């Protein structure tokens, strides 16, 4: 099992550009999540999904969009990148209880 | 509104001694608590958890204690080893969503 994989590992975006962060899990988990972690802070939930076709907002959803067309994939879309979106993004999945995290994507918006 | 708080940003402990990391929460609806460990440039990895119906859970060198009346939990690591140096996050689960504390950076000195 690869677990949770994320691509890319690093990305630099110009203000106003768009991009999609990819997340895939091979554990057949129903629940998937996107978090961001800013320096010195804990992880904040952006969006989550309880199964294919179902998504909902977390604590900090503004500026992001998600879709969940399959159990395995949960991409996160940034439409108009802003400097405030400079962060490390983590995807996670779970069946029940503990969540399993991917290695993260470090995004810089300049 | 910080529902999960880790008031110590950092902790330094001698190798072989006990490390105690603390966490406080405010929401009585939390029914499951977890500790995650995070190395630089990696995603958080699950360490140990405790259900709200218990007051202690042990796994090898790691023990988590829960005091529901005080809304407080702690992670004890004994004996501490150099590989334990990492950032530790406390998290609380409600409705399959995790709320994280800000993290405590633990440094184990030889």
Interface residues (C-beta under 8 A of the other chain):
Chain A: X4 X31 X33 X35 X40 X41 X42 X43 X44 X45 X48 X50 X58 X90 X92 X94 X96 X97 X98 X99 X100 X101 X102 X103 X104
Chain B: X4 X6 X9 X32 X34 X36 X41 X42 X43 X44 X45 X46 X49 X89 X93 X96 X97 X98 X99 X100 X101 X102 X103
